[in-house]
Amino acid sequence: MTYDTSTLAKLGKEHRKAKATLDRIRAQVAEEIVKANEGGAPQHEIVSLSGYTRESVRLLSLTPEQKEAERQKRRKPTAN
């Protein structure tokens, strides 16, 4: 094999680091979206500031009871 894998290894390491950073930031943004919603910020402003879609903001802002109701709506009926 004549291919030098050092560049690929370096890029792979950078990729894993970037993914970890992105995962952390996503969790922080989700937490702030919930706080903004609970604090009365208009949804269109939350969408504009966060870069998330209206549907993503809506889903993140659901209470646990609302989340369960959403799951139940999506659950397919079982055949008897």
Backbone atoms as SQL, in Angstrom:
CREATE TABLE atoms (id INTEGER PRIMARY KEY, chain TEXT, resi INTEGER, resn TEXT, atom TEXT, x REAL, y REAL, z REAL);
INSERT INTO atoms VALUES
  (1, 'A', 1, 'MET', 'N', 0.854, -1.176, 0.000),
  (2, 'A', 1, 'MET', 'CA', 0.000, 0.000, 0.000),
  (3, 'A', 1, 'MET', 'C', 0.900, 1.240, 0.000),
  (4, 'A', 2, 'THR', 'N', 0.605, 2.172, -0.878),
  (5, 'A', 2, 'THR', 'CA', 1.417, 3.375, -0.975),
  (6, 'A', 2, 'THR', 'C', 0.697, 4.600, -0.433),
  (7, 'A', 3, 'TYR', 'N', -0.544, 4.454, -0.066),
  (8, 'A', 3, 'TYR', 'CA', -1.309, 5.602, 0.442),
  (9, 'A', 3, 'TYR', 'C', -0.889, 5.933, 1.870),
  (10, 'A', 4, 'ASP', 'N', -0.606, 7.211, 2.107),
  (11, 'A', 4, 'ASP', 'CA', -0.246, 7.675, 3.449),
  (12, 'A', 4, 'ASP', 'C', -1.557, 7.995, 4.188),
  (13, 'A', 5, 'THR', 'N', -1.871, 7.250, 5.204),
  (14, 'A', 5, 'THR', 'CA', -3.147, 7.389, 5.916),
  (15, 'A', 5, 'THR', 'C', -3.155, 8.514, 6.954),
  (16, 'A', 6, 'SER', 'N', -2.071, 9.215, 7.120),
  (17, 'A', 6, 'SER', 'CA', -2.003, 10.237, 8.170),
  (18, 'A', 6, 'SER', 'C', -3.010, 11.367, 7.952),
  (19, 'A', 7, 'THR', 'N', -3.223, 11.782, 6.707),
  (20, 'A', 7, 'THR', 'CA', -4.197, 12.848, 6.435),
  (21, 'A', 7, 'THR', 'C', -5.605, 12.370, 6.769),
  (22, 'A', 8, 'LEU', 'N', -5.935, 11.164, 6.362),
  (23, 'A', 8, 'LEU', 'CA', -7.248, 10.611, 6.665),
  (24, 'A', 8, 'LEU', 'C', -7.446, 10.473, 8.173),
  (25, 'A', 9, 'ALA', 'N', -6.422, 10.022, 8.871),
  (26, 'A', 9, 'ALA', 'CA', -6.498, 9.898, 10.326),
  (27, 'A', 9, 'ALA', 'C', -6.723, 11.254, 10.980),
  (28, 'A', 10, 'LYS', 'N', -6.007, 12.271, 10.498),
  (29, 'A', 10, 'LYS', 'CA', -6.163, 13.625, 11.040),
  (30, 'A', 10, 'LYS', 'C', -7.581, 14.142, 10.802),
  (31, 'A', 11, 'LEU', 'N', -8.079, 13.948, 9.582),
  (32, 'A', 11, 'LEU', 'CA', -9.434, 14.398, 9.258),
  (33, 'A', 11, 'LEU', 'C', -10.491, 13.644, 10.067),
  (34, 'A', 12, 'GLY', 'N', -10.271, 12.359, 10.247),
  (35, 'A', 12, 'GLY', 'CA', -11.201, 11.570, 11.060),
  (36, 'A', 12, 'GLY', 'C', -11.260, 12.081, 12.493),
  (37, 'A', 13, 'LYS', 'N', -10.105, 12.417, 13.043),
  (38, 'A', 13, 'LYS', 'CA', -10.043, 12.956, 14.403),
  (39, 'A', 13, 'LYS', 'C', -10.782, 14.292, 14.477),
  (40, 'A', 14, 'GLU', 'N', -10.562, 15.161, 13.488),
  (41, 'A', 14, 'GLU', 'CA', -11.247, 16.452, 13.457),
  (42, 'A', 14, 'GLU', 'C', -12.757, 16.264, 13.327),
  (43, 'A', 15, 'HIS', 'N', -13.159, 15.300, 12.527),
  (44, 'A', 15, 'HIS', 'CA', -14.581, 15.017, 12.333),
  (45, 'A', 15, 'HIS', 'C', -15.238, 14.578, 13.637),
  (46, 'A', 16, 'ARG', 'N', -14.592, 13.679, 14.350),
  (47, 'A', 16, 'ARG', 'CA', -15.147, 13.207, 15.628),
  (48, 'A', 16, 'ARG', 'C', -15.245, 14.352, 16.636),
  (49, 'A', 17, 'LYS', 'N', -14.229, 15.222, 16.654),
  (50, 'A', 17, 'LYS', 'CA', -14.247, 16.366, 17.563),
  (51, 'A', 17, 'LYS', 'C', -15.377, 17.330, 17.192),
  (52, 'A', 18, 'ALA', 'N', -15.557, 17.594, 15.905),
  (53, 'A', 18, 'ALA', 'CA', -16.621, 18.493, 15.448),
  (54, 'A', 18, 'ALA', 'C', -17.992, 17.918, 15.785),
  (55, 'A', 19, 'LYS', 'N', -18.157, 16.603, 15.637),
  (56, 'A', 19, 'LYS', 'CA', -19.437, 15.964, 15.957),
  (57, 'A', 19, 'LYS', 'C', -19.744, 16.098, 17.442),
  (58, 'A', 20, 'ALA', 'N', -18.751, 15.903, 18.277),
  (59, 'A', 20, 'ALA', 'CA', -18.953, 16.042, 19.722),
  (60, 'A', 20, 'ALA', 'C', -19.345, 17.480, 20.069),
  (61, 'A', 21, 'THR', 'N', -18.688, 18.435, 19.428),
  (62, 'A', 21, 'THR', 'CA', -19.020, 19.847, 19.651),
  (63, 'A', 21, 'THR', 'C', -20.443, 20.125, 19.197),
  (64, 'A', 22, 'LEU', 'N', -20.825, 19.631, 18.035),
  (65, 'A', 22, 'LEU', 'CA', -22.166, 19.842, 17.518),
  (66, 'A', 22, 'LEU', 'C', -23.221, 19.221, 18.430),
  (67, 'A', 23, 'ASP', 'N', -22.967, 18.024, 18.930),
  (68, 'A', 23, 'ASP', 'CA', -23.905, 17.373, 19.852),
  (69, 'A', 23, 'ASP', 'C', -24.106, 18.223, 21.105),
  (70, 'A', 24, 'ARG', 'N', -23.021, 18.775, 21.623),
  (71, 'A', 24, 'ARG', 'CA', -23.100, 19.621, 22.820),
  (72, 'A', 24, 'ARG', 'C', -23.904, 20.887, 22.529),
  (73, 'A', 25, 'ILE', 'N', -23.624, 21.516, 21.396),
  (74, 'A', 25, 'ILE', 'CA', -24.323, 22.752, 21.041),
  (75, 'A', 25, 'ILE', 'C', -25.799, 22.483, 20.795),
  (76, 'A', 26, 'ARG', 'N', -26.126, 21.390, 20.130),
  (77, 'A', 26, 'ARG', 'CA', -27.540, 21.053, 19.893),
  (78, 'A', 26, 'ARG', 'C', -28.291, 20.922, 21.207),
  (79, 'A', 27, 'ALA', 'N', -27.691, 20.284, 22.182),
  (80, 'A', 27, 'ALA', 'CA', -28.346, 20.125, 23.486),
  (81, 'A', 27, 'ALA', 'C', -28.547, 21.479, 24.153),
  (82, 'A', 28, 'GLN', 'N', -27.563, 22.356, 24.042),
  (83, 'A', 28, 'GLN', 'CA', -27.681, 23.693, 24.634),
  (84, 'A', 28, 'GLN', 'C', -28.759, 24.515, 23.936),
  (85, 'A', 29, 'VAL', 'N', -28.806, 24.437, 22.607),
  (86, 'A', 29, 'VAL', 'CA', -29.827, 25.175, 21.861),
  (87, 'A', 29, 'VAL', 'C', -31.210, 24.660, 22.220),
  (88, 'A', 30, 'ALA', 'N', -31.365, 23.354, 22.312),
  (89, 'A', 30, 'ALA', 'CA', -32.667, 22.773, 22.674),
  (90, 'A', 30, 'ALA', 'C', -33.104, 23.271, 24.050),
  (91, 'A', 31, 'GLU', 'N', -32.185, 23.313, 24.987),
  (92, 'A', 31, 'GLU', 'CA', -32.498, 23.796, 26.331),
  (93, 'A', 31, 'GLU', 'C', -32.928, 25.269, 26.295),
  (94, 'A', 32, 'GLU', 'N', -32.248, 26.067, 25.516),
  (95, 'A', 32, 'GLU', 'CA', -32.596, 27.487, 25.413),
  (96, 'A', 32, 'GLU', 'C', -33.924, 27.699, 24.695),
  (97, 'A', 33, 'ILE', 'N', -34.232, 26.842, 23.728),
  (98, 'A', 33, 'ILE', 'CA', -35.527, 26.934, 23.046),
  (99, 'A', 33, 'ILE', 'C', -36.649, 26.699, 24.041),
  (100, 'A', 34, 'VAL', 'N', -36.493, 25.711, 24.889),
  (101, 'A', 34, 'VAL', 'CA', -37.506, 25.434, 25.909),
  (102, 'A', 34, 'VAL', 'C', -37.646, 26.632, 26.844),
  (103, 'A', 35, 'LYS', 'N', -36.527, 27.182, 27.286),
  (104, 'A', 35, 'LYS', 'CA', -36.566, 28.349, 28.176),
  (105, 'A', 35, 'LYS', 'C', -37.231, 29.536, 27.491),
  (106, 'A', 36, 'ALA', 'N', -36.900, 29.777, 26.231),
  (107, 'A', 36, 'ALA', 'CA', -37.488, 30.897, 25.498),
  (108, 'A', 36, 'ALA', 'C', -38.991, 30.716, 25.359),
  (109, 'A', 37, 'ASN', 'N', -39.411, 29.496, 25.062),
  (110, 'A', 37, 'ASN', 'CA', -40.836, 29.215, 24.935),
  (111, 'A', 37, 'ASN', 'C', -41.553, 29.426, 26.263),
  (112, 'A', 38, 'GLU', 'N', -40.973, 28.895, 27.317),
  (113, 'A', 38, 'GLU', 'CA', -41.572, 29.061, 28.651),
  (114, 'A', 38, 'GLU', 'C', -41.573, 30.517, 29.085),
  (115, 'A', 39, 'GLY', 'N', -40.605, 31.295, 28.600),
  (116, 'A', 39, 'GLY', 'CA', -40.509, 32.712, 28.934),
  (117, 'A', 39, 'GLY', 'C', -41.398, 33.603, 28.087),
  (118, 'A', 40, 'GLY', 'N', -42.124, 32.992, 27.160),
  (119, 'A', 40, 'GLY', 'CA', -43.087, 33.747, 26.381),
  (120, 'A', 40, 'GLY', 'C', -42.569, 34.333, 25.077),
  (121, 'A', 41, 'ALA', 'N', -41.388, 33.938, 24.645),
  (122, 'A', 41, 'ALA', 'CA', -40.871, 34.441, 23.365),
  (123, 'A', 41, 'ALA', 'C', -41.741, 33.904, 22.238),
  (124, 'A', 42, 'PRO', 'N', -42.062, 34.743, 21.258),
  (125, 'A', 42, 'PRO', 'CA', -42.870, 34.272, 20.131),
  (126, 'A', 42, 'PRO', 'C', -42.130, 33.197, 19.337),
  (127, 'A', 43, 'GLN', 'N', -42.888, 32.216, 18.846),
  (128, 'A', 43, 'GLN', 'CA', -42.274, 31.106, 18.120),
  (129, 'A', 43, 'GLN', 'C', -41.466, 31.599, 16.918),
  (130, 'A', 44, 'HIS', 'N', -41.989, 32.587, 16.192),
  (131, 'A', 44, 'HIS', 'CA', -41.265, 33.057, 15.008),
  (132, 'A', 44, 'HIS', 'C', -39.903, 33.642, 15.381),
  (133, 'A', 45, 'GLU', 'N', -39.807, 34.240, 16.557),
  (134, 'A', 45, 'GLU', 'CA', -38.527, 34.784, 17.005),
  (135, 'A', 45, 'GLU', 'C', -37.567, 33.654, 17.394),
  (136, 'A', 46, 'ILE', 'N', -38.088, 32.651, 18.082),
  (137, 'A', 46, 'ILE', 'CA', -37.266, 31.492, 18.457),
  (138, 'A', 46, 'ILE', 'C', -36.729, 30.822, 17.189),
  (139, 'A', 47, 'VAL', 'N', -37.584, 30.659, 16.196),
  (140, 'A', 47, 'VAL', 'CA', -37.179, 30.046, 14.927),
  (141, 'A', 47, 'VAL', 'C', -36.078, 30.872, 14.270),
  (142, 'A', 48, 'SER', 'N', -36.295, 32.180, 14.202),
  (143, 'A', 48, 'SER', 'CA', -35.338, 33.066, 13.555),
  (144, 'A', 48, 'SER', 'C', -33.978, 33.046, 14.259),
  (145, 'A', 49, 'LEU', 'N', -33.988, 33.101, 15.566),
  (146, 'A', 49, 'LEU', 'CA', -32.743, 33.163, 16.328),
  (147, 'A', 49, 'LEU', 'C', -31.998, 31.834, 16.373),
  (148, 'A', 50, 'SER', 'N', -32.748, 30.737, 16.445),
  (149, 'A', 50, 'SER', 'CA', -32.119, 29.427, 16.599),
  (150, 'A', 50, 'SER', 'C', -31.716, 28.785, 15.278),
  (151, 'A', 51, 'GLY', 'N', -32.413, 29.160, 14.203),
  (152, 'A', 51, 'GLY', 'CA', -32.165, 28.491, 12.928),
  (153, 'A', 51, 'GLY', 'C', -32.896, 27.170, 12.806),
  (154, 'A', 52, 'TYR', 'N', -33.678, 26.809, 13.808),
  (155, 'A', 52, 'TYR', 'CA', -34.464, 25.582, 13.771),
  (156, 'A', 52, 'TYR', 'C', -35.772, 25.843, 13.034),
  (157, 'A', 53, 'THR', 'N', -36.399, 24.794, 12.533),
  (158, 'A', 53, 'THR', 'CA', -37.689, 24.939, 11.865),
  (159, 'A', 53, 'THR', 'C', -38.794, 25.144, 12.902),
  (160, 'A', 54, 'ARG', 'N', -39.937, 25.646, 12.439),
  (161, 'A', 54, 'ARG', 'CA', -41.081, 25.821, 13.346),
  (162, 'A', 54, 'ARG', 'C', -41.473, 24.493, 13.982),
  (163, 'A', 55, 'GLU', 'N', -41.456, 23.428, 13.190),
  (164, 'A', 55, 'GLU', 'CA', -41.840, 22.117, 13.705),
  (165, 'A', 55, 'GLU', 'C', -40.847, 21.632, 14.763),
  (166, 'A', 56, 'SER', 'N', -39.557, 21.846, 14.552),
  (167, 'A', 56, 'SER', 'CA', -38.567, 21.446, 15.553),
  (168, 'A', 56, 'SER', 'C', -38.754, 22.218, 16.848),
  (169, 'A', 57, 'VAL', 'N', -39.003, 23.525, 16.728),
  (170, 'A', 57, 'VAL', 'CA', -39.243, 24.345, 17.919),
  (171, 'A', 57, 'VAL', 'C', -40.500, 23.862, 18.634),
  (172, 'A', 58, 'ARG', 'N', -41.544, 23.564, 17.874),
  (173, 'A', 58, 'ARG', 'CA', -42.794, 23.091, 18.480),
  (174, 'A', 58, 'ARG', 'C', -42.562, 21.792, 19.243),
  (175, 'A', 59, 'LEU', 'N', -41.867, 20.854, 18.628),
  (176, 'A', 59, 'LEU', 'CA', -41.630, 19.560, 19.272),
  (177, 'A', 59, 'LEU', 'C', -40.755, 19.695, 20.517),
  (178, 'A', 60, 'LEU', 'N', -39.730, 20.535, 20.447),
  (179, 'A', 60, 'LEU', 'CA', -38.866, 20.730, 21.612),
  (180, 'A', 60, 'LEU', 'C', -39.610, 21.385, 22.769),
  (181, 'A', 61, 'SER', 'N', -40.637, 22.167, 22.450),
  (182, 'A', 61, 'SER', 'CA', -41.347, 22.929, 23.466),
  (183, 'A', 61, 'SER', 'C', -42.496, 22.164, 24.119),
  (184, 'A', 62, 'LEU', 'N', -42.751, 20.956, 23.666),
  (185, 'A', 62, 'LEU', 'CA', -43.855, 20.175, 24.224),
  (186, 'A', 62, 'LEU', 'C', -43.566, 19.753, 25.666),
  (187, 'A', 63, 'THR', 'N', -44.614, 19.724, 26.475),
  (188, 'A', 63, 'THR', 'CA', -44.497, 19.188, 27.828),
  (189, 'A', 63, 'THR', 'C', -44.401, 17.661, 27.726),
  (190, 'A', 64, 'PRO', 'N', -43.965, 16.984, 28.785),
  (191, 'A', 64, 'PRO', 'CA', -43.909, 15.513, 28.729),
  (192, 'A', 64, 'PRO', 'C', -45.262, 14.886, 28.369),
  (193, 'A', 65, 'GLU', 'N', -46.346, 15.461, 28.870),
  (194, 'A', 65, 'GLU', 'CA', -47.676, 14.931, 28.566),
  (195, 'A', 65, 'GLU', 'C', -47.997, 15.111, 27.083),
  (196, 'A', 66, 'GLN', 'N', -47.635, 16.267, 26.546),
  (197, 'A', 66, 'GLN', 'CA', -47.867, 16.518, 25.123),
  (198, 'A', 66, 'GLN', 'C', -47.007, 15.609, 24.258),
  (199, 'A', 67, 'LYS', 'N', -45.788, 15.353, 24.698),
  (200, 'A', 67, 'LYS', 'CA', -44.907, 14.443, 23.952),
  (201, 'A', 67, 'LYS', 'C', -45.503, 13.045, 23.903),
  (202, 'A', 68, 'GLU', 'N', -46.053, 12.593, 25.022),
  (203, 'A', 68, 'GLU', 'CA', -46.682, 11.269, 25.056),
  (204, 'A', 68, 'GLU', 'C', -47.900, 11.232, 24.139),
  (205, 'A', 69, 'ALA', 'N', -48.692, 12.289, 24.137),
  (206, 'A', 69, 'ALA', 'CA', -49.855, 12.353, 23.252),
  (207, 'A', 69, 'ALA', 'C', -49.413, 12.300, 21.787),
  (208, 'A', 70, 'GLU', 'N', -48.321, 12.969, 21.460),
  (209, 'A', 70, 'GLU', 'CA', -47.778, 12.921, 20.101),
  (210, 'A', 70, 'GLU', 'C', -47.365, 11.494, 19.740),
  (211, 'A', 71, 'ARG', 'N', -46.723, 10.808, 20.682),
  (212, 'A', 71, 'ARG', 'CA', -46.315, 9.419, 20.431),
  (213, 'A', 71, 'ARG', 'C', -47.523, 8.535, 20.180),
  (214, 'A', 72, 'GLN', 'N', -48.557, 8.742, 20.976),
  (215, 'A', 72, 'GLN', 'CA', -49.771, 7.936, 20.829),
  (216, 'A', 72, 'GLN', 'C', -50.429, 8.178, 19.465),
  (217, 'A', 73, 'LYS', 'N', -50.409, 9.419, 19.004),
  (218, 'A', 73, 'LYS', 'CA', -51.000, 9.735, 17.695),
  (219, 'A', 73, 'LYS', 'C', -50.243, 9.042, 16.574),
  (220, 'A', 74, 'ARG', 'N', -48.928, 8.928, 16.727),
  (221, 'A', 74, 'ARG', 'CA', -48.099, 8.328, 15.686),
  (222, 'A', 74, 'ARG', 'C', -48.073, 6.807, 15.747),
  (223, 'A', 75, 'ARG', 'N', -48.477, 6.275, 16.903),
  (224, 'A', 75, 'ARG', 'CA', -48.458, 4.826, 17.064),
  (225, 'A', 75, 'ARG', 'C', -49.472, 4.188, 16.124),
  (226, 'A', 76, 'LYS', 'N', -49.051, 3.185, 15.398),
  (227, 'A', 76, 'LYS', 'CA', -49.952, 2.517, 14.470),
  (228, 'A', 76, 'LYS', 'C', -50.833, 1.547, 15.241),
  (229, 'A', 77, 'PRO', 'N', -52.119, 1.469, 14.887),
  (230, 'A', 77, 'PRO', 'CA', -53.004, 0.517, 15.576),
  (231, 'A', 77, 'PRO', 'C', -52.550, -0.915, 15.285),
  (232, 'A', 78, 'THR', 'N', -52.662, -1.754, 16.287),
  (233, 'A', 78, 'THR', 'CA', -52.283, -3.152, 16.119),
  (234, 'A', 78, 'THR', 'C', -53.463, -3.934, 15.577),
  (235, 'A', 79, 'ALA', 'N', -53.177, -4.909, 14.731),
  (236, 'A', 79, 'ALA', 'CA', -54.230, -5.744, 14.164),
  (237, 'A', 79, 'ALA', 'C', -54.642, -6.802, 15.183),
  (238, 'A', 80, 'ASN', 'N', -55.911, -7.036, 15.273),
  (239, 'A', 80, 'ASN', 'CA', -56.433, -8.071, 16.199),
  (240, 'A', 80, 'ASN', 'C', -56.639, -9.369, 15.503);
